[in-house]
Amino acid sequence: MPPSPLLDRIDIHIEVPRLSSEELMSKRTGESSCQVRRRVVKAREKQVARMGSCNGQMKAKELREHCGMDLGTKDLLKAAIAQFNLTGRSYDRILKVSRTIADLEEAAKIEMHHVAESINYRAFGRKLFG
């Protein structure tokens, strides 16, 4: 089935499951909103320093320049393109989200787990609607 032109324009497709009563009532807490905000602000500042804008605004030349990967990571991305019948637009969005995930982790280059996470964000919408 060909990709949906609408879904192709959405960077992240993710399912958020309902929490169980035990999870709702537990005292465990995750990262605070303040901590998340600090990481996001730091990542955005790094992006602007690197190229004058945020990752979502990268053009083809900037994608090639700032989204380098090792051979194994490229192979993973090639396999995802074939398996999910991804378009060029989807490929670009996966790279941009992968670069953002790497920036949030303060990683200098995109690694396999960054690309895998980004692919998962795109694949969900295809499983649900495709």
N, C-alpha and C positions, 0 to 999 in steps of 0.2 A: 504494500500500500504506500503511495507517495506521501511524503511528509505534509502535514497541515501548514499552510502558509501563516496562519495565525499563531499556532504553537511554535513555529520556527522563529518567531520574533520575541518570544519570552525566554529570558536567560535561565531561570531556575524553575523547575517543576518539582514540587516536593509534597509528599503526603505527611501530615502530622496526625499520628494516631491519638485516639482518646486515651487519657490517663486512667489507670485503674484507681479504685478507691484507696488502695494502699499507697499508691504513688501520690495521690492528692493529699493524703493525710500524713505523709512522712515528713520528717524535719530536715531531710537532705535538701540542700540548696545547691544550685549550680553557680555559674559565674554571674555576678551581679550586672545589672544594666550599665552601671557606671564603669565597670571593668571592660565590658564589651565596647562601650562607647570610646574609651581610651584606645583600645586596640584598633578600632575602625578609623578614628581620627589619625592615629599614627600611620596606618597603612595608606590612607588618602594623601597625607603629607608626603610620604615617600613616593607615591605615584606622581604627584604634581612636581616634585623635585626632579624625578627621573625624566619626565617628558612634557611637563607643562599642563597636563590634564589627567583625568582619572582613567583607569583601565578601560572602562566602558566606551571611551571615546577613541580608542586606538584605531588607526587605519592599517591597511595591509602591510605597509613598510614597517610600522612600529610593532606589529605583531611578530614579524620576522626578527626584528632587532631585540625585542624584550621577552620573547616567549621561547627561548631556546630549550631544548630537551635532549636527553640522552637517547640512544637508539632503542632501548627497551621501552621507554615512555612513548616514543614515536610509534613503535609497533602496537602498543596498547591502543593508541588513538586510531591507528589505521584499522585495527580489528573492530573498534566501536563504529567507525564510519561505515564499514561493510555490514556489520550486524544490524545496526539501526537505520541503515539507508539514510545517513545524515547528509544534509546539504552543505554547501560552502558557508552559508550563513550560520548553520549550526556549528560547524568546525570553528569559525571565528569566535563564536560566543563561548564555546568550550575553552578555547585558549584564553580569552579575557577573564572568564571566571576562574580558571586554573591559576592565572597570574595573580588574581586577587586573593585566592586562598593562600598562595605562597607568600604574598605580602602580609597577610594577617598573621602568618607564622614567622614572619621576618626571615624567610628563606631567600637566598640570592637568586636561585634558579628554580624553575618548575620541576618538580619531582613526580615520580609515578603516582604516588598517593594523591597529589593535588589533581592530576588529570583524572584519576579514577573517581574521585569525589565529584568533580565537575561533570563527568559523563553520567554518573548516577542521577544528578539533578536534571539532566536532559532526558534520560531514558525513562523516568517515571511517567512523564506526559505521554510518551510514545506507547508505553504499556497500557495506560489507561484509555487513551483515545485512538491509538493506532491500530 
